[in-house]
Amino acid sequence: MRRELVPLVSLFIVTALMWSAVVMPVSAQHPGWSGDGNLAFLLEINGISAANSNSTAPIPVSLSDDLNMSLTIETGADIILKSGVFVMQYLSIPIINQPFDFNVPVPSGTTQSLMNTSIPLGSLLGSGGIDLISGTVSGYFSFIYSLTTSPDDNVTVTEDFFLHIGPQGPAAIMSVTGAITVGFTLMSVFGLLLALDDFQQGILAARKMRRATRASDIGIFPRSVVLRRRPKKKGAREDISQEELVRRVAEAARTSWDGRHCPKCGKRWKKSADRCKKCNITRAEAMEYFAHDIAKYAPRALKIVRPKSKVTVGSFSKKLKLTPDRGGALAAALTDMGVFQTRSVKVPLRKVALSGMTLAGTYWSWMQLVGGATPSWIDILLTTTVGLVVSVIIAYCMNWLARVPRLGYE
């Protein structure tokens, strides 16, 4: 995004200095001027002195209009004007970085207009009529000079200025930068809330798992429980009796039926009723149906949770096309048999870390849009890093709360 001013500006400045100067008595420095008693200068942007702008009172500008600039100098001593530089930057990234090389003597009492130009901000900071940025742009204009009596002793005089592009306050949200900032903020907030909800489910599941010494004590595994398979030794065969598998699953599944819904038709079962009104089966028959219905999925379960793999109960149930309750009952039964093992629950560590980091990174965007802040990339990087560190610490604390005992492979 670095652009240069009109190339003839330097030549114009040097030529103007070589012309006869307008000599006038030098008094105290005028209001709005910058520099010192030897070299004072007035930098005006859109008719406003740069010296009168600051981060809390920037000069308002629009990308639809050119930026008008004028520069006047006044000397109070015989000097050698050596060089100058004009810089505009956004987030400490130079938009314009224009140096000037002079090396010309300027007599005392000179007052001269050196520059009166305009900068097309629309083509510099926009594209196709769309404002690419909005917020505060900072910059400075500086001169380096020396007195003719001591030409080796350089003196630098500088003036900072601040511009605010686009609307300020809540209206800044309607810009492209504002829309992007709102989008990232909403994405971060919703991502963080969803991740924390997943963490809550994991913590509740872990609390339930810690109360048990065997999988059969739980009955139905929660969705976030992670199932594992024993690594298969090279050349070894894994022989599992299908009959024993079905029998053990059926025994475990009997204790997993909630007793509130008919497992055959799904109709709600009243507590006082002994039979289902739709299917006309008894509670004992319903429990047996529920057990055998789950048990028939056992052989397929071994193909889903392969050796050395990790699958959550929720994913396990979905792949088997079972409800979470039935899938959790099947997983608990297979764990009790030693086919599966569980020693963790799924927690979104990475989601919490990334969401927290992104949310912290949008802080300076909001401060720039609404508050007129002028952060550098170092400020943004530092804030984002702090957000990442804090998010990781919170995530690992919650991960500790979601610890579970090791069940299975016995």
Secondary structure by P-SEA (a helix, b strand, c coil): cccccccaaaaaaaaaaaccccccccccccccccccccbbbbbbccccccccccccccbbbbccccbbbbbbbbbccccccccbbbbbbccccccbbbbbbbcccccccccccccccccccccccccccccccccccccccbbbbbccccccbbbbbbbbbbbbcccccccccccaaaaaaaaaaaaaaaaaaaaaaaaaaaaaaaaaaaacccccccccccccbbbbbccccccccccccaaaaaaaaaaaacccccccccccccccccccccccccccccaaaaaaaaaaaaaaaaaaaaaaacccccccaaaaaaaacccaaaaaaaaaaaaaaccccccccccaaaaaaaaaaaaaaaaaaaaaacccccccaaaaaaaaaaaaaaaaaaaaaaaaaacccccccc
